[in-house]
Amino acid sequence: MLSNFIYGNNAAKIFLRREIFRVALPVVGEQFTLSIYALVNTAIIGILGPLYLSAVGLCHQITMTIGAILAFLVVGTTVLISHKVGAKDYDGAREVIYNSLILALITGTILSLSAWFYPEKFFIFFKMEEALIRETSTYFKYAMAPGIFYVLALIIPAIFRGYGDTRTPFFLSLIFIIINICLDLILITGKFGLPALGVKGAAFAFGITRVLMAISYLLLLFFQRRKIQPKIGFRLLNLKSVVALFKLGIPASMEQILFTTGLLVFSGMVLTLGTKTFAAHRIALNIESLSFVIGWGFAMAATVLVGQSRGKLNETRAFDIAMETLKLGAIVMGFIGLLLFLFSKSMVMLFSKDMEVILASSQVLRIIAVLQVFLAAHFIMAGSLRGAGDTRFPMFTTSVGAWLIRIPIAYLLVFVYEWGLLGAWIAMSIDILFKATLNFLRFYSRVWQKIKV
């Protein structure tokens, strides 16, 4: 009965849904392990107090901004390779890989040097207490010193996903998240005779793990047998391939930059409400990320499979994949929303004993719980549009949602009507509704069929 519910009883739909789950489930697993890491890391840091919890939370926001800048490589690589694989252009896929790796090395070097010599410059837009500035700068300096490896650990999984292999990133992510958590416990709190390093220990654990992860990905990329396996050797950038990469990736990067910078402004507004309120905000976001992983997994399945279908010039299959992915994702995320609503307080109590933090965090969790189906539509339809080559429209909805909806409404509700954290999360919910509606209508219109990749 469960199998029938998941796969259906129509032969074509059975095959289609199996393909979706084959790609989506490992991505869900990978993102889930990352969320578990965020939750465990939050719990460990939370032992040190709200100051350190806020410091690591702010560093996470900056890391998200860096990831947004690198989205031109991540998204562009995945979409281009999926189209090349769909068209069986394996030489073209290898060319994309070489260019992506070269650009990753360049950007990684810039990140490493900037983080080591000027860590405090990444937080100049925040008005913070001196103690908070000191802790955030310390964490960021040591976590991002091996920036080359951090960037490679982002780009190489995008290569694997492009040709439909989401299992390898999942298994490696699982292994290294366990390593990261173990290092957290050892270095943050001090185990096996080592001193308790606090926030600096968390940074060391993060950096060491990314070095090991990047090395493992490189070994698999160059030595694991595949149809598009690249060869070791020096290559120059191919201008045509780089232009195609930038054409697809820049809108995706701008989308993420506008969203994350908007998120920084949004977080700054919440930060003015006090350290405890910001801690409640961060805990709620970390718990909600458990639902994000579902949406992201199905969105990645839509990106890869829609991209491969477009590479095969099969527009009907691309549309069917997107709609079927949306149905499945909405059902699963709707169930997650129910759990968040019913057990919000219990979840928050795992990460804080402060009653003020618990009440504020559980209240806003219930708001986002009822919007999980719309969050699924936003994620999956945006992923479908990117796979189809329409990366500009998600950029439009995300930027408008962040800067013209979320921030103005949050300002009104937080500072004018003084609704506090509740007002901020209501503004975020309205933003989600806006993006979900427009992304769905855009894909359903099939305008993307006219876009050439």
C-alpha positions in Angstrom: 0.0 0.0 0.0 2.8 2.4 0.9 4.6 1.5 -2.3 1.5 2.2 -4.3 1.1 5.6 -2.6 4.7 6.6 -3.4 5.0 5.2 -6.9 1.4 5.0 -8.1 0.0 2.3 -10.3 0.7 3.7 -13.7 3.8 2.4 -15.4 5.0 5.7 -16.7 4.4 7.4 -13.3 6.1 4.6 -11.5 9.3 5.2 -13.5 9.0 8.9 -13.2 8.5 8.9 -9.4 11.4 6.4 -9.0 13.7 8.8 -10.9 12.6 11.7 -8.7 13.1 9.8 -5.5 16.5 8.3 -6.8 17.8 11.9 -7.1 15.9 13.6 -4.3 16.3 11.3 -1.4 20.2 11.4 -1.2 20.0 15.2 -1.4 17.4 15.2 1.4 19.8 12.9 3.3 22.7 15.2 2.7 20.9 18.3 3.7 19.4 16.6 6.7 22.9 15.7 7.9 23.9 19.3 7.5 20.9 20.4 9.5 21.6 17.9 12.2 25.2 19.3 12.3 23.7 22.9 12.6 21.4 21.7 15.5 24.2 19.8 17.3 26.6 22.6 16.8 24.0 25.1 18.1 23.4 22.8 21.2 27.2 22.6 21.9 27.8 26.3 21.5 24.6 27.0 23.5 26.3 25.5 26.5 28.8 28.4 26.4 26.0 31.0 26.5 23.9 33.4 24.3 27.0 35.5 23.3 28.7 32.6 21.6 25.5 31.3 20.1 24.9 34.7 18.5 28.5 34.9 17.3 28.3 31.5 15.5 24.9 32.4 14.2 26.2 35.6 12.6 29.1 33.8 11.1 26.6 31.4 9.6 24.9 34.3 8.0 28.2 35.5 6.5 28.9 32.0 5.2 25.5 31.9 3.5 26.4 35.2 1.8 29.7 33.7 0.5 27.8 30.7 -0.7 25.4 33.1 -2.5 28.4 34.7 -4.3 29.6 31.2 -5.3 26.2 30.2 -6.6 27.2 31.2 -10.1 29.6 28.3 -10.0 27.4 25.8 -8.1 24.2 26.3 -10.0 25.8 27.0 -13.4 27.9 23.8 -13.1 25.0 21.6 -12.1 22.6 22.9 -14.8 25.3 22.9 -17.6 26.4 19.4 -16.8 22.9 18.1 -16.6 22.1 19.5 -20.1 25.4 18.0 -21.5 24.7 14.6 -20.0 21.1 14.7 -21.3 22.5 15.4 -24.8 25.3 12.8 -24.3 27.9 15.5 -24.9 30.5 14.0 -22.5 33.4 16.1 -23.9 31.4 19.2 -23.3 30.6 18.1 -19.7 34.4 17.5 -19.0 35.1 21.0 -20.3 32.6 22.4 -17.8 34.3 20.5 -15.0 37.8 21.9 -15.8 36.5 25.4 -16.0 34.6 25.1 -12.7 37.6 23.7 -10.9 39.9 26.5 -12.1 37.4 29.2 -11.1 37.0 27.4 -7.7 40.7 27.7 -7.1 40.8 31.4 -7.9 37.8 32.3 -5.7 39.0 30.0 -2.9 42.4 31.8 -2.8 40.7 35.2 -2.5 38.5 33.9 0.3 41.4 32.4 2.3 43.5 35.6 2.2 40.6 37.8 3.0 39.4 35.7 6.0 42.9 35.5 7.5 44.0 39.1 7.2 40.7 41.0 7.4 38.1 38.8 9.2 36.4 41.8 11.0 35.7 43.4 7.7 33.0 40.8 6.9 30.9 42.2 9.8 31.2 45.9 9.2 27.4 46.2 8.5 26.5 45.0 12.0 26.3 47.2 15.1 27.5 44.8 17.7 29.0 44.9 21.2 32.8 44.6 21.3 32.7 41.1 22.8 30.5 39.9 20.0 32.8 41.4 17.3 35.8 39.7 18.9 34.1 36.2 18.9 32.7 36.5 15.4 36.0 37.6 13.9 37.8 34.8 15.7 35.5 32.1 14.4 35.5 33.4 10.9 39.3 33.8 10.6 40.1 30.2 11.6 37.0 28.6 9.9 37.7 30.2 6.5 41.5 30.2 6.5 41.4 27.0 4.3 39.0 28.8 1.9 40.3 27.0 -1.2 39.1 23.7 0.3 35.8 25.2 1.4 35.1 26.3 -2.2 36.1 23.0 -3.7 33.8 21.2 -1.2 31.0 23.2 -2.6 31.8 22.9 -6.3 32.7 19.3 -6.7 29.4 18.0 -5.3 27.6 20.2 -7.9 29.5 18.3 -10.6 28.3 15.0 -9.2 24.7 16.2 -9.0 24.9 17.4 -12.6 25.1 13.9 -13.9 22.6 12.6 -11.5 24.9 11.2 -8.8 23.5 12.5 -5.6 24.5 9.5 -3.5 28.2 10.2 -3.4 27.7 13.7 -1.9 25.3 12.3 0.6 27.6 9.6 1.9 30.6 11.9 2.0 28.6 14.5 3.8 27.4 12.0 6.4 30.9 10.8 7.1 32.4 14.3 7.4 29.5 15.7 9.5 30.1 13.0 12.0 33.8 13.9 12.0 32.9 17.6 12.4 30.7 16.9 15.4 33.3 14.8 17.0 35.9 17.5 16.5 33.4 20.0 18.0 33.0 18.0 21.1 36.7 17.6 21.5 37.8 21.1 20.7 34.9 23.3 22.0 34.5 21.7 25.4 37.9 20.1 25.8 38.3 16.4 25.7 41.2 13.9 25.9 43.4 16.3 27.8 43.0 19.1 25.2 42.0 22.6 26.4 38.5 23.9 25.9 38.8 26.3 22.9 35.2 27.6 22.8 34.3 29.4 19.5 37.9 29.0 18.2 37.5 25.2 18.6 34.3 25.2 16.6 36.2 27.1 13.8 39.1 24.6 13.8 36.6 21.7 13.6 34.9 23.4 10.6 38.1 24.2 8.8 39.7 20.8 9.3 36.6 19.0 8.1 36.4 21.0 4.9 40.0 20.2 4.0 39.4 16.5 4.4 36.1 16.7 2.5 37.6 18.5 -0.4 40.5 16.1 -0.7 38.1 13.1 -0.7 35.9 14.7 -3.4 39.0 15.4 -5.6 40.1 11.7 -5.4 36.7 10.5 -6.3 36.3 13.0 -9.2 39.6 12.0 -10.9 39.9 8.3 -10.0 36.3 7.0 -10.0 35.4 5.6 -13.4 32.6 7.5 -15.1 31.7 8.5 -18.7 32.7 12.1 -18.0 35.7 11.3 -15.8 38.2 14.2 -16.2 42.0 13.6 -16.5 44.6 15.2 -14.3 46.5 17.9 -16.1 46.8 21.7 -16.6 44.0 23.2 -18.7 43.3 26.8 -19.7 39.9 28.3 -19.3 37.6 27.8 -22.3 36.0 31.1 -23.0 32.8 29.7 -24.6 32.2 27.3 -21.7 32.9 30.0 -19.1 30.4 32.4 -20.9 27.7 29.7 -20.8 28.6 29.1 -17.1 28.3 32.7 -16.3 25.1 33.1 -18.3 23.3 30.5 -16.2 25.1 31.1 -13.0 25.2 34.9 -12.6 21.4 35.2 -12.2 21.4 32.4 -9.7 24.3 34.1 -7.9 22.5 37.5 -7.9 19.4 35.7 -6.6 21.3 34.3 -3.6 23.3 37.5 -3.0 20.2 39.6 -3.0 18.4 37.1 -0.7 21.3 36.6 1.7 22.1 40.3 1.9 18.4 40.9 2.5 18.6 38.2 5.2 21.5 40.0 6.8 19.5 43.2 7.0 16.6 41.1 8.3 18.8 39.5 10.9 20.2 42.9 11.8 16.7 44.0 12.5 16.1 41.0 14.8 19.4 41.6 16.5 18.3 45.0 17.6 15.6 43.2 19.7 18.3 41.8 22.0 20.6 38.9 22.3 18.0 36.5 23.7 15.5 37.3 20.9 18.2 36.8 18.3 19.1 33.4 19.9 15.4 32.4 19.8 15.4 33.5 16.1 18.5 31.4 15.3 17.1 28.3 17.1 13.8 28.5 15.2 15.7 28.8 11.9 17.8 25.8 12.7 14.8 23.7 13.6 12.9 24.9 10.5 15.9 23.9 8.4 14.7 20.3 8.9 11.9 21.1 6.5 14.2 23.1 4.2 16.1 19.9 3.5 13.0 18.2 2.1 12.3 21.2 -0.2 15.9 21.4 -1.3 16.1 17.7 -2.1 13.1 17.8 -4.3 14.2 21.1 -5.9 17.6 19.5 -6.8 15.8 16.5 -8.3 13.7 18.9 -10.4 16.8 20.9 -11.5 18.8 17.8 -12.5 15.9 15.8 -14.2 14.3 18.8 -15.9 17.8 19.8 -17.2 18.5 16.4 -18.5 15.1 16.2 -20.2 15.7 19.6 -21.8 19.1 18.3 -23.0 17.2 15.4 -24.7 14.8 18.1 -26.2 11.9 16.4 -24.3 9.9 19.4 -23.1 6.8 17.3 -22.1 8.8 15.1 -19.8 10.5 18.2 -18.3 7.1 19.6 -17.4 5.7 16.3 -16.1 8.8 15.9 -13.9 8.3 19.3 -12.3 4.6 18.8 -11.6 5.1 15.3 -10.2 8.0 16.6 -8.0 5.8 19.4 -6.7 3.1 16.9 -5.7 5.4 14.6 -3.8 7.3 17.5 -2.2 4.1 19.2 -1.0 2.8 16.0 0.6 6.1 15.3 2.5 6.6 18.9 3.6 3.0 19.3 4.7 3.6 16.3 7.0 6.8 18.0 8.4 4.8 21.2 9.0 2.3 19.2 11.1 5.1 17.9 13.2 6.6 21.3 13.6 3.3 22.8 14.7 2.5 20.0 17.3 6.0 19.7 18.8 7.5 23.1 18.4 8.0 23.8 22.2 9.5 20.4 22.8 12.0 20.9 19.9 13.1 24.3 21.1 13.7 23.0 24.7 16.4 20.7 23.3 18.5 23.8 22.6 17.8 26.3 25.3 16.6 26.2 29.0 15.8 30.0 29.0 12.0 30.2 29.1 11.9 33.6 27.3 13.9 32.1 24.4 11.7 28.9 24.4 8.4 30.8 24.2 9.5 33.2 21.5 11.1 30.5 19.4 8.2 28.0 19.6 5.7 30.8 18.7 7.3 31.7 15.4 7.9 28.0 14.6 4.1 27.4 14.6 3.7 30.3 12.0 6.1 28.8 9.5 4.7 25.3 10.1 1.4 26.2 8.4 3.2 27.4 5.3 5.2 24.3 4.5 3.2 23.4 1.3 3.9 26.9 -0.1 7.5 26.6 0.9 7.6 23.4 -1.1 6.1 25.1 -4.1 8.7 27.9 -3.9 11.7 25.5 -3.7 10.6 23.0 -6.3 9.3 25.5 -8.9 12.4 27.6 -8.6 14.5 24.4 -9.0 12.5 23.4 -12.1 13.0 26.8 -13.6 16.7 26.7 -13.1 16.9 23.2 -14.6 15.0 24.5 -17.6 17.6 27.3 -18.0 15.4 30.1 -16.7 17.6 31.3 -13.9 16.5 34.9 -14.2 12.9 34.6 -13.0 13.8 33.0 -9.6 16.3 35.8 -9.2 13.4 38.3 -9.8 11.0 36.7 -7.3 13.7 36.2 -4.6 15.0 39.8 -4.8 11.6 41.4 -4.9 10.4 39.1 -2.1 13.4 39.9 0.1 13.8 43.7 -0.5 10.3 44.9 -1.4 8.2 42.6 0.8 10.1 40.9 3.7 12.2 43.9 4.8 9.6 46.7 4.5 6.9 44.6 6.2 9.3 43.5 8.9 10.3 47.1 9.6 6.6 48.1 9.8 5.7 45.2 12.1 8.8 45.2 14.3 9.6 48.9 14.8 6.3 50.7 14.1 3.8 48.2 15.5 6.3 46.7 17.9 5.4 43.1 17.3 8.9 41.9 17.9 10.1 38.6 16.6 6.5 37.6 15.7 6.3 40.5 13.3 9.6 39.6 11.7 8.4 36.0 11.0 5.0 37.2 9.7 6.9 39.3 7.1 9.0 36.2 6.2 5.8 34.2 5.7 4.3 36.8 3.3 7.5 36.7 1.3 7.3 32.9 1.0 3.7 33.1 -0.3 4.7 35.7 -2.9 7.6 33.6 -4.3 5.6 30.3 -4.3 2.8 31.8 -6.3 4.9 33.6 -8.9 7.4 30.7 -9.5 4.5 28.2 -10.0 2.7 30.5 -12.5 6.0 31.1 -14.4 6.8 27.4 -14.8 3.2 26.4 -15.6 3.1 29.0 -18.4 6.0 27.1 -20.2 7.8 30.3 -21.2 11.0 28.5 -20.3 10.6 26.3 -23.5 11.8 29.3 -25.5 15.0 29.7 -23.6 18.2 28.2 -25.1 21.0 26.9 -22.9 
